[in-house]
Amino acid sequence: MSPRLASFKALIYAHCGLVLEGVAEDRLYKILQHNAKRSGCIDLNAYERLIRTDAEQFDILVCQLTVNETYFFRELEQLELLTTVLIPQVLAQKSAGQPVRILSAGCSSGEEPYSLVMLLERIYGERTAELFQIDAGDLDQNVLSKARAGVYSQFSFRGVDPAVRLRYFQPQKQGYKLAEHIRSQVSFYQLNLLAPQFPAELSDYDIIFFRNVSIYFDLETRALIQRRFYELMNAQSILFLGSSETLGNDLGVFELVEHTGQYFFIKGEAYRPKHNNTGTGLTLTETGQSTSDLVLQLDQQALSTVNADDTADVVAPPTEPSQRTDSVDDRRLVALERIQQLVSAGELRRAMRLLESFPVPVTEDYAACLLKSWLLLNQQAFDEAASLLGYALVAQPWSVDAMLMQGLLCKWQQKTEDACQWFRKVIYICPECWPAHYYLADTRRAEEQFEAAVRSYQAVIRILATAAEVNHGLTWIPAPLAASDAVFLSRRQIQQLTADLHTTQVDD
């Protein structure tokens, strides 16, 4: 890294905490070159002097550095948990006339807070605006402008039932405009999480969403942001992070808890889940549907459509054998893509319900076998998972996905040596498969084989340090963690294990 780039990175980090490494560093360099030329600066030295004296130019630069990739109803399982299980508990804590206050921090172009309003309206109807006050903030003024306008392209509607889009959006030339009664229920603010002061209106929150944002910050900044959130929240409150980020952000500021496979953080004790809670957590809408059933409609649509655009044709029941084969294959491919999306988003219950309607026997489809095995593993249905993995390994004996899951199956059944053998097989076939190194390290750590565990954690860091996006070899099942969280956790484990090794050596 050149000294010139280091200076810009330090300036950006001090301003808003963004950590720019790997691909993000390359992107920074290209943006700097482009902005310098556009601003009439002769070189990067001149451009740095410009942004140090011109706050507007500096804001333009910062807004170009994050990836504002989101969509409606993202990580739906979390939203369902909030709206059907936690919100009734929060409402019970509120005094009469006191609304539930929710903040979407790092809201990007607004899909997250608007999704909350739509789901809450399905349950609480016209009382939604009275019962809830929803704020949203982002560093980027450009995406905030888009959020306030409420006009979205097809890209924002992945996972959205066409009936929901029809109810809440009006087609426009440039996309789809959100209904005014939904837009009016979200207030947007420019929000720099490291600013000395937040806007005065942002306080006394019962719930904060900070999902899929922490990847931009280092450990020290994450802890600082969590402490800022802690100050903004009521004595009894809830913090949601993205499903793949949560475990890597247990920094001691909030208490990490789990409910039906979903993890979140709490302040206080009011929302700590009861371990014997076996309820379904489903709440009926005014139409008699549960929110889970409502958003599942798109999944069922996916089984009967081939295209993703507005003019997708519904595949009619075929009358000829050749037509039947083509139709089933089309439906199979569409269903597989949708199921994989749900698995990657952590929406496991919906993925399993789609597999129950799969157009061919699961045992005759390698990918469906893998996906259902993954879901069964997460439900600890080990015997069923093992049976399906057997089919998958017969179909493709060198499948990285199947062998990694075999290792996990053995690990979770306390067959640690068998687990380690499977993880080593994966590493032999695909040395860059950092999830195999990570699981191997975790298994060795549990067995108190500290030196071996350290070596495997070091392998994870080494692999992920080479590039922001590494081909981990997995085709159908998701990686266990975001890459940034894997590096963070590996470093923390190495630190702890090294201390344990030192203590053991002193005792000896």
C-alpha positions as CSV (number, residue, x, y, z in Angstrom):
1,M,0.0,0.0,0.0
2,S,1.4,3.4,-1.0
3,P,1.8,6.2,1.6
4,R,-0.6,8.3,-0.4
5,L,-3.4,5.7,0.0
6,A,-2.6,5.2,3.7
7,S,-3.2,8.9,4.3
8,F,-6.6,8.8,2.8
9,K,-7.5,5.6,4.7
10,A,-6.5,7.2,8.0
11,L,-8.6,10.3,7.2
12,I,-11.7,8.2,6.4
13,Y,-11.2,5.9,9.4
14,A,-11.0,8.9,11.7
15,H,-14.1,10.4,10.2
16,C,-16.5,7.5,10.2
17,G,-14.6,4.3,11.1
18,L,-14.6,2.6,7.7
19,V,-11.9,0.0,7.3
20,L,-10.8,-0.3,3.6
21,E,-8.7,-3.4,2.9
22,G,-8.3,-5.8,0.1
23,V,-10.8,-5.2,-2.7
24,A,-12.2,-2.1,-0.9
25,E,-8.7,-0.6,-0.9
26,D,-8.5,-1.2,-4.7
27,R,-11.9,0.4,-5.1
28,L,-10.7,3.4,-3.0
29,Y,-7.8,4.0,-5.3
30,K,-10.0,4.0,-8.4
31,I,-12.5,6.4,-6.7
32,L,-9.7,8.8,-5.7
33,Q,-8.3,8.9,-9.2
34,H,-11.7,9.5,-10.7
35,N,-12.7,12.2,-8.1
36,A,-9.3,14.0,-8.5
37,K,-9.7,14.2,-12.2
38,R,-13.3,15.3,-12.0
39,S,-12.4,18.0,-9.4
40,G,-9.6,19.4,-11.6
41,C,-6.9,18.3,-9.2
42,I,-3.5,17.7,-10.8
43,D,-2.7,14.7,-8.4
44,L,-3.9,13.0,-5.3
45,N,-1.9,15.4,-3.1
46,A,-4.1,18.2,-4.4
47,Y,-7.2,16.1,-4.0
48,E,-6.4,15.4,-0.4
49,R,-5.9,19.1,0.3
50,L,-9.4,19.7,-1.3
51,I,-11.3,17.2,0.8
52,R,-9.5,18.4,4.0
53,T,-10.9,21.9,3.4
54,D,-14.2,21.2,1.6
55,A,-16.6,19.2,3.7
56,E,-19.0,18.7,0.8
57,Q,-16.3,17.1,-1.3
58,F,-15.3,14.9,1.6
59,D,-18.9,13.7,2.1
60,I,-19.1,12.8,-1.6
61,L,-16.0,10.6,-1.3
62,V,-17.3,8.9,1.8
63,C,-20.6,8.1,0.2
64,Q,-18.9,6.3,-2.7
65,L,-17.1,3.8,-0.4
66,T,-19.8,1.6,0.9
67,V,-21.8,-1.0,-1.1
68,N,-25.6,-0.2,-0.7
69,E,-26.9,-3.7,-1.6
70,T,-30.2,-4.6,0.1
71,Y,-33.7,-5.6,-0.7
72,F,-37.1,-5.9,0.8
73,F,-37.8,-8.5,3.6
74,R,-34.1,-9.4,3.8
75,E,-33.4,-12.1,6.4
76,L,-37.1,-12.6,6.9
77,E,-36.8,-15.0,9.8
78,Q,-35.4,-12.2,11.9
79,L,-38.3,-9.9,10.9
80,E,-40.8,-12.6,11.7
81,L,-39.3,-13.1,15.1
82,L,-39.5,-9.4,15.8
83,T,-43.0,-8.8,14.6
84,T,-44.7,-11.9,15.9
85,V,-42.8,-12.7,19.1
86,L,-40.9,-9.7,20.4
87,I,-43.1,-6.8,19.5
88,P,-46.0,-8.0,21.6
89,Q,-43.6,-8.2,24.6
90,V,-42.3,-4.7,23.9
91,L,-45.8,-3.3,23.6
92,A,-46.6,-4.8,27.0
93,Q,-43.7,-2.8,28.5
94,K,-45.0,0.6,27.1
95,S,-47.2,3.0,28.9
96,A,-50.5,4.0,27.3
97,G,-49.9,6.3,24.3
98,Q,-46.2,5.7,24.3
99,P,-45.0,4.3,20.9
100,V,-42.4,1.6,20.3
101,R,-39.4,3.3,19.0
102,I,-37.3,1.5,16.3
103,L,-34.1,2.7,14.6
104,S,-32.7,1.2,11.4
105,A,-29.0,2.2,11.5
106,G,-27.2,1.9,8.2
107,C,-30.6,1.8,6.4
108,S,-29.2,2.3,2.9
109,S,-32.0,3.0,0.4
110,G,-34.8,2.2,2.9
111,E,-35.9,-1.3,2.1
112,E,-35.3,-2.5,5.7
113,P,-37.4,0.1,7.6
114,Y,-40.2,0.1,5.0
115,S,-40.3,-3.7,5.2
116,L,-40.9,-3.3,9.0
117,V,-43.8,-1.0,8.4
118,M,-45.4,-3.3,5.9
119,L,-45.1,-6.3,8.2
120,L,-46.4,-4.4,11.2
121,E,-49.3,-3.0,9.2
122,R,-50.4,-6.5,8.3
123,I,-50.7,-7.2,12.0
124,Y,-51.8,-3.9,13.5
125,G,-53.5,-2.2,10.6
126,E,-54.4,1.4,10.9
127,R,-53.0,1.5,14.4
128,T,-49.4,1.0,13.1
129,A,-48.6,4.7,12.9
130,E,-49.9,5.2,16.4
131,L,-48.1,2.2,18.0
132,F,-44.7,2.5,16.3
133,Q,-42.2,5.3,15.5
134,I,-39.6,4.2,13.0
135,D,-36.4,6.2,12.3
136,A,-33.7,5.3,9.8
137,G,-30.2,6.7,9.3
138,D,-27.3,6.3,6.9
139,L,-24.0,8.1,6.2
140,D,-24.8,8.3,2.5
141,Q,-26.9,11.3,1.5
142,N,-27.5,9.8,-2.0
143,V,-29.1,6.6,-0.7
144,L,-31.1,8.6,1.8
145,S,-32.6,10.7,-1.0
146,K,-33.6,7.5,-2.8
147,A,-35.1,6.1,0.4
148,R,-37.2,9.3,0.9
149,A,-38.4,9.1,-2.7
150,G,-39.4,5.5,-2.3
151,V,-39.0,4.4,-5.9
152,Y,-37.3,1.0,-6.4
153,S,-36.2,-1.2,-9.3
154,Q,-36.9,-4.8,-9.8
155,F,-33.6,-5.6,-8.0
156,S,-35.1,-4.6,-4.6
157,F,-37.9,-7.1,-4.9
158,R,-36.0,-10.4,-4.5
159,G,-38.1,-12.5,-2.2
160,V,-41.2,-10.3,-2.4
161,D,-44.6,-11.8,-3.2
162,P,-46.1,-10.1,-6.3
163,A,-49.3,-9.6,-4.3
164,V,-47.3,-7.6,-1.7
165,R,-45.8,-5.4,-4.4
166,L,-49.2,-4.9,-6.0
167,R,-50.7,-3.8,-2.7
168,Y,-47.9,-1.3,-1.6
169,F,-46.3,-0.1,-4.9
170,Q,-47.4,1.8,-7.9
171,P,-45.7,1.0,-11.2
172,Q,-43.6,4.0,-12.7
173,K,-41.4,4.4,-15.7
174,Q,-38.3,4.2,-13.5
175,G,-39.6,1.4,-11.3
176,Y,-42.1,1.0,-8.5
177,K,-43.2,3.8,-6.1
178,L,-44.0,3.0,-2.5
179,A,-47.4,4.0,-1.2
180,E,-47.4,7.3,0.7
181,H,-49.0,5.9,3.8
182,I,-46.0,3.5,4.2
183,R,-43.4,6.1,3.3
184,S,-44.8,8.7,5.8
185,Q,-44.2,6.3,8.7
186,V,-40.4,6.4,8.4
187,S,-38.2,9.4,9.2
188,F,-34.7,9.5,7.6
189,Y,-31.6,11.1,9.0
190,Q,-28.0,11.4,8.0
191,L,-26.1,9.3,10.5
192,N,-22.4,9.1,11.1
193,L,-22.0,6.5,13.8
194,L,-18.8,8.1,14.9
195,A,-20.0,11.6,15.0
196,P,-19.5,13.5,18.3
197,Q,-23.3,13.9,18.5
198,F,-26.3,12.1,16.9
199,P,-29.3,14.1,15.8
200,A,-31.3,15.0,18.9
201,E,-34.3,13.1,17.6
202,L,-32.5,9.8,17.8
203,S,-32.9,8.5,21.3
204,D,-34.9,6.3,23.7
205,Y,-35.1,3.3,21.3
206,D,-36.7,0.0,22.2
207,I,-35.2,-1.7,19.1
208,I,-32.2,-1.0,16.9
209,F,-31.4,-2.8,13.6
210,F,-27.7,-2.7,12.6
211,R,-27.7,-5.5,10.1
212,N,-25.0,-6.3,7.5
213,V,-23.1,-3.1,8.4
214,S,-20.5,-4.1,10.9
215,I,-18.4,-5.7,8.1
216,Y,-17.1,-2.2,7.3
217,F,-15.6,-1.6,10.8
218,D,-12.8,-3.1,12.9
219,L,-13.3,-4.6,16.3
220,E,-12.5,-1.4,18.2
221,T,-15.0,0.6,16.2
222,R,-17.7,-2.1,16.5
223,A,-17.4,-2.0,20.2
224,L,-17.6,1.8,20.2
225,I,-20.7,1.8,18.0
226,Q,-22.3,-0.7,20.3
227,R,-21.6,1.5,23.3
228,R,-23.2,4.4,21.4
229,F,-26.3,2.3,20.7
230,Y,-26.4,1.3,24.4
231,E,-26.7,5.0,25.3
232,L,-29.4,5.5,22.8
233,M,-31.6,2.7,24.0
234,N,-34.1,2.3,26.8
235,A,-33.3,0.2,29.9
236,Q,-35.1,-2.8,28.3
237,S,-34.3,-3.0,24.6
238,I,-33.2,-5.2,21.7
239,L,-30.4,-5.0,19.1
240,F,-30.5,-7.0,15.8
241,L,-27.4,-7.6,13.7
242,G,-27.3,-9.7,10.4
243,S,-27.5,-13.4,10.9
244,S,-24.0,-14.0,9.7
245,E,-22.5,-11.2,11.8
246,T,-24.2,-11.7,15.2
247,L,-21.9,-14.3,16.8
248,G,-18.8,-12.3,15.8
249,N,-20.1,-9.2,17.5
250,D,-20.6,-10.5,21.0
251,L,-18.4,-7.9,22.5
252,G,-19.6,-7.7,26.0
253,V,-21.7,-4.6,25.6
254,F,-25.1,-6.4,25.2
255,E,-26.2,-9.9,26.2
256,L,-26.4,-12.4,23.4
257,V,-29.5,-14.5,23.4
258,E,-31.2,-17.1,21.2
259,H,-34.8,-17.9,20.3
260,T,-35.8,-20.7,17.9
261,G,-32.4,-20.6,16.2
262,Q,-32.3,-16.8,15.8
263,Y,-29.7,-14.8,17.7
264,F,-30.1,-11.2,18.9
265,F,-28.8,-8.9,21.7
266,I,-30.7,-7.5,24.7
267,K,-30.2,-4.7,27.2
268,G,-31.9,-5.5,30.5
269,E,-33.8,-8.7,31.3
270,A,-37.3,-8.2,29.9
271,Y,-36.7,-9.8,26.5
272,R,-34.5,-12.7,27.6
273,P,-36.1,-15.8,26.0
274,K,-37.5,-18.5,28.2
275,H,-35.7,-21.8,27.4
276,N,-39.0,-23.8,27.6
277,N,-40.8,-21.6,25.1
278,T,-42.2,-24.0,22.5
279,G,-44.8,-21.7,20.9
280,T,-44.9,-21.2,17.2
281,G,-44.7,-17.4,17.5
282,L,-47.1,-16.9,14.6
283,T,-49.6,-14.0,14.7
284,L,-52.5,-13.8,12.3
285,T,-53.0,-10.8,10.1
286,E,-56.4,-9.2,9.6
287,T,-56.9,-11.5,6.6
288,G,-56.4,-14.6,8.7
289,Q,-52.9,-15.4,7.4
290,S,-49.8,-15.6,9.5
291,T,-47.0,-13.3,8.4
292,S,-45.0,-16.5,7.7
293,D,-47.7,-17.7,5.3
294,L,-48.0,-14.2,3.7
295,V,-44.4,-13.9,2.6
296,L,-44.2,-17.6,1.7
297,Q,-46.5,-16.9,-1.3
298,L,-43.6,-15.9,-3.4
299,D,-41.9,-19.2,-2.7
300,Q,-44.9,-21.1,-4.0
301,Q,-44.9,-18.7,-7.0
302,A,-41.3,-19.7,-7.7
303,L,-42.3,-23.3,-8.2
304,S,-44.6,-22.4,-11.0
305,T,-42.7,-19.6,-12.8
306,V,-39.6,-19.7,-15.0
307,N,-38.7,-16.0,-15.4
308,A,-38.1,-13.3,-12.7
309,D,-39.4,-10.3,-14.7
310,D,-42.9,-8.8,-14.6
311,T,-44.1,-10.8,-17.6
312,A,-43.1,-14.2,-16.3
313,D,-45.3,-16.9,-17.7
314,V,-47.0,-19.3,-15.4
315,V,-46.1,-22.8,-16.5
316,A,-49.3,-24.6,-17.3
317,P,-49.8,-28.3,-16.6
318,P,-48.2,-30.0,-19.6
319,T,-50.2,-32.3,-21.8
320,E,-47.4,-34.0,-23.7
321,P,-44.6,-36.1,-22.1
322,S,-41.9,-33.9,-23.7
323,Q,-43.6,-30.8,-22.3
324,R,-43.8,-32.4,-18.9
325,T,-40.1,-33.1,-18.8
326,D,-39.2,-29.5,-19.7
327,S,-41.6,-28.0,-17.3
328,V,-40.4,-30.1,-14.3
329,D,-36.8,-29.3,-15.1
330,D,-37.6,-25.5,-15.3
331,R,-39.5,-25.7,-12.0
332,R,-36.7,-27.7,-10.4
333,L,-34.1,-25.1,-11.4
334,V,-36.2,-22.1,-10.2
335,A,-37.0,-23.9,-7.0
336,L,-33.3,-24.8,-6.3
337,E,-32.2,-21.2,-6.9
338,R,-34.9,-19.9,-4.5
339,I,-34.2,-22.5,-1.8
340,Q,-30.5,-21.6,-2.0
341,Q,-31.3,-17.9,-1.6
342,L,-33.4,-18.7,1.5
343,V,-30.7,-21.0,3.0
344,S,-28.0,-18.3,2.4
345,A,-30.3,-15.7,4.1
346,G,-30.8,-18.0,7.1
347,E,-34.5,-18.4,6.4
348,L,-34.4,-22.1,7.0
349,R,-38.0,-22.8,7.8
350,R,-39.2,-21.4,4.5
351,A,-36.5,-23.3,2.6
352,M,-37.7,-26.6,4.1
353,R,-41.3,-25.8,3.3
354,L,-40.2,-25.3,-0.4
355,L,-38.3,-28.5,-0.4
356,E,-41.5,-30.3,0.7
357,S,-43.0,-29.2,-2.6
358,F,-40.0,-30.0,-4.7
359,P,-41.1,-31.2,-8.2
360,V,-38.9,-34.4,-8.2
361,P,-37.9,-36.8,-5.4
362,V,-35.2,-35.1,-3.4
363,T,-33.1,-38.3,-3.4
364,E,-32.9,-38.1,-7.2
365,D,-31.5,-34.6,-7.2
366,Y,-27.9,-34.0,-5.9
367,A,-28.4,-30.3,-5.1
368,A,-31.7,-30.8,-3.4
369,C,-30.1,-33.6,-1.4
370,L,-27.4,-31.2,-0.2
371,L,-29.8,-28.4,0.7
372,K,-32.2,-30.6,2.6
373,S,-29.2,-32.2,4.4
374,W,-28.1,-28.8,5.5
375,L,-31.5,-27.9,6.8
376,L,-31.8,-31.2,8.7
377,L,-28.4,-30.7,10.2
378,N,-29.5,-27.4,11.5
379,Q,-32.5,-29.1,13.0
380,Q,-30.2,-31.8,14.6
381,A,-32.1,-34.4,12.6
382,F,-28.9,-36.3,12.3
383,D,-30.2,-39.7,11.0
384,E,-32.2,-38.1,8.2
385,A,-29.3,-35.9,7.3
386,A,-26.9,-38.8,7.2
387,S,-29.2,-40.7,4.9
388,L,-29.5,-37.9,2.4
389,L,-25.7,-37.2,2.5
390,G,-25.2,-40.8,1.5
391,Y,-27.2,-40.2,-1.7
392,A,-25.3,-37.0,-2.4
393,L,-21.9,-38.7,-2.0
394,V,-22.9,-41.5,-4.3
395,A,-23.9,-39.0,-6.9
396,Q,-20.7,-36.9,-6.4
397,P,-18.1,-38.7,-4.2
398,W,-15.7,-35.7,-4.2
399,S,-18.4,-33.1,-3.4
400,V,-16.9,-30.4,-1.1
401,D,-20.3,-29.5,0.2
402,A,-21.2,-33.1,1.1
403,M,-17.9,-33.9,2.7
404,L,-17.9,-30.7,4.8
405,M,-21.4,-31.6,6.0
406,Q,-20.3,-35.1,6.8
407,G,-17.6,-33.5,9.0
408,L,-20.2,-31.3,10.7
409,L,-22.5,-34.3,11.2
410,C,-19.7,-36.2,13.0
411,K,-18.6,-33.1,15.0
412,W,-22.1,-32.4,16.3
413,Q,-22.4,-36.1,17.2
414,Q,-19.2,-35.9,19.2
415,K,-17.3,-38.1,16.8
416,T,-14.4,-35.7,16.7
417,E,-11.7,-37.8,15.0
418,D,-14.1,-38.8,12.2
419,A,-15.0,-35.1,11.9
420,C,-11.4,-34.1,11.6
421,Q,-10.8,-36.7,8.9
422,W,-13.6,-35.3,6.8
423,F,-12.5,-31.7,7.2
424,R,-8.9,-32.8,6.2
425,K,-10.4,-34.5,3.1
426,V,-12.0,-31.3,2.1
427,I,-8.8,-29.4,2.6
428,Y,-6.9,-31.9,0.5
429,I,-9.4,-31.5,-2.4
430,C,-9.8,-27.7,-1.9
431,P,-7.0,-26.1,0.1
432,E,-8.7,-22.7,-0.1
433,C,-11.9,-23.9,1.7
434,W,-11.5,-21.8,4.8
435,P,-14.7,-23.1,6.4
436,A,-13.1,-26.6,6.6
437,H,-10.0,-25.0,8.2
438,Y,-12.3,-23.1,10.6
439,Y,-14.3,-26.2,11.6
440,L,-11.1,-28.2,12.0
441,A,-9.7,-25.5,14.3
442,D,-12.9,-25.4,16.3
443,T,-12.9,-29.2,16.7
444,R,-9.3,-29.3,17.8
445,R,-9.9,-26.5,20.2
446,A,-12.7,-28.4,21.8
447,E,-10.4,-31.4,22.2
448,E,-7.8,-29.1,23.8
449,Q,-5.3,-29.7,21.0
450,F,-4.3,-26.1,21.1
451,E,-1.3,-26.1,18.9
452,A,-3.2,-27.8,16.1
453,A,-6.1,-25.5,16.5
454,V,-3.9,-22.4,16.3
455,R,-2.4,-23.7,13.0
456,S,-5.9,-24.1,11.5
457,Y,-7.0,-20.7,12.7
458,Q,-3.9,-19.2,11.2
459,A,-4.8,-20.9,7.9
460,V,-8.2,-19.2,7.9
461,I,-6.6,-15.8,8.4
462,R,-3.9,-16.5,5.7
463,I,-6.5,-17.6,3.1
464,L,-8.8,-14.7,3.7
465,A,-6.0,-12.1,3.9
466,T,-5.2,-12.8,0.2
467,A,-8.5,-11.3,-1.1
468,A,-11.8,-10.1,0.1
469,E,-13.6,-12.8,-1.9
470,V,-12.0,-16.2,-1.8
471,N,-13.5,-19.2,-3.7
472,H,-14.2,-21.4,-0.7
473,G,-15.3,-24.3,-2.8
474,L,-18.8,-24.5,-1.5
475,T,-21.5,-24.5,-4.2
476,W,-24.8,-25.0,-2.5
477,I,-24.4,-24.6,1.3
478,P,-23.4,-21.2,2.9
479,A,-20.2,-20.5,4.6
480,P,-20.5,-20.5,8.4
481,L,-19.6,-16.9,8.9
482,A,-18.9,-13.7,6.9
483,A,-15.3,-13.7,6.0
484,S,-14.6,-10.6,8.2
485,D,-16.2,-12.4,11.2
486,A,-14.1,-15.5,10.5
487,V,-10.9,-13.5,10.6
488,F,-12.0,-11.7,13.7
489,L,-13.0,-14.9,15.6
490,S,-9.9,-16.7,14.4
491,R,-7.6,-14.0,15.7
492,R,-9.5,-13.9,19.0
493,Q,-9.2,-17.7,19.4
494,I,-5.5,-17.6,18.6
495,Q,-4.9,-15.0,21.3
496,Q,-6.8,-17.0,23.8
497,L,-5.2,-20.3,22.8
498,T,-1.7,-18.8,22.9
499,A,-2.4,-17.6,26.4
500,D,-3.6,-21.1,27.4
501,L,-0.5,-22.7,25.9
502,H,1.7,-20.3,27.8
503,T,-0.1,-21.1,31.0
504,T,0.2,-24.8,30.4
505,Q,3.9,-24.6,29.7
506,V,4.5,-22.6,32.9
507,D,2.5,-25.1,34.9
508,D,4.5,-27.9,33.4
